[in-house]
């Protein structure tokens, strides 16, 4: 199903990437085609991205929160993981927002792509510290509910209790109403899911085609992705009917390296220049996914979505975005112009 085109007077969101620290991932946690012993010897130094999304009517939200300051302050189980992956975070997301002129109190929603626990692994690298965001609604995939509610007891080795003064919303793509809440207040997420592009389940967060939540299961239960419409298409001078739009797909931990969702190019050798070939994406590391078969299917959806002319994908740990031209800008700059340039390069291929 093609992505919906721009509507007349289409609303766009502004998206900014925030480097909320970094970790060093073992290759055995990324790729399924490396021997375990070798995978534990090889690491990739990768960012932990959070994203600020600004809607002209609905205000500001965050997708994930990155690491806690200095990679410290976690319960002992999560702290072990953070130390094992050499977590670093000189300035957390709240500090970077303030430095860029945005007060944490301006954030109206925090969407966590997942906080589930699997085989002792918690997503410390995305949970961050929500306490400065006193006006935010915390939004989770429905499958994370037991984990989040369980943290309220204060006895978890992996997750501090979430602030009890903040409303929580749980998105369930498989029910008639896609949101369950702890109270009777209406929520903008009370929507029925529908197919969007290659993904079979999505919701239109603001009902104006500017921002979609995508059901992206596999890595962890309740894993979410976000598709943000950031401007007209790269080939269109202005928005309006007929423009397919420019989208940034914030894919979270659908996979941990773009080699897992795009074909790999192998250059020909000097002896055999015709041996240039293309092979399929690299397999996922089985031990880093709650359901590797489901995750592989979701990666297939990501691959198909990434081939859309107006879609630019950013993974949660996408170091390539910071080193390949054109380089992705970081907050306080936004991704709109960068995404259009990337889209123009795709159109020109």
HUUR-V105251 format. One record per backbone hydrogen bond with DSSP energy under -1.0 kcal/mol. CO is the residue of the C=O (numbers start at 1). NH is the residue of the N-H. If there is no record, write none. Layout:
BEGIN
<<CO/NH> <CO/NH>>
END
This chain:
BEGIN
<<7/10> <14/54> <15/335> <16/52> <17/331> <18/20> <18/50> <19/21> <20/67> <21/48> <22/88> <23/46> <25/44> <26/29> <27/30> <27/31> <30/285> <35/39> <36/40> <38/41> <38/42> <39/28> <42/27> <44/25> <46/23> <48/20> <50/18> <51/63> <52/16> <53/61> <54/14> <55/59> <59/55> <60/108> <61/53> <62/111> <63/51> <68/71> <69/72> <75/79> <76/80> <77/81> <78/82> <79/83> <80/84> <81/85> <82/87> <83/86> <85/24> <88/22> <89/70> <92/96> <93/97> <94/98> <95/99> <96/100> <97/102> <98/101> <103/106> <104/107> <108/137> <109/62> <110/139> <111/64> <113/224> <118/121> <121/118> <122/124> <123/126> <123/127> <126/65> <130/133> <132/134> <133/136> <137/110> <138/169> <139/112> <140/171> <141/144> <142/145> <144/148> <145/149> <146/150> <147/151> <149/152> <150/153> <151/154> <157/77> <157/78> <163/166> <167/138> <169/140> <170/180> <171/142> <172/175> <178/172> <180/170> <187/190> <189/191> <191/178> <194/202> <196/199> <199/196> <201/215> <202/194> <203/213> <210/229> <211/205> <212/227> <213/203> <214/225> <218/291> <219/290> <220/223> <223/216> <225/214> <226/250> <227/212> <228/248> <229/13> <231/246> <233/236> <240/243> <243/6> <246/230> <246/231> <247/312> <248/228> <249/251> <249/314> <250/226> <251/254> <252/316> <257/260> <258/261> <258/262> <259/282> <264/279> <266/277> <272/269> <272/275> <277/266> <279/264> <283/32> <285/288> <286/289> <291/295> <292/296> <293/297> <294/298> <295/299> <296/300> <297/301> <298/302> <299/303> <300/304> <301/305> <302/306> <305/308> <308/311> <310/247> <312/249> <314/251> <315/318> <316/49> <317/319> <319/322> <320/324> <321/328> <330/333> <335/339> <336/340> <337/341> <338/342> <339/343> <340/344> <341/345> <342/346> <343/347> <344/348> <346/349>>
END
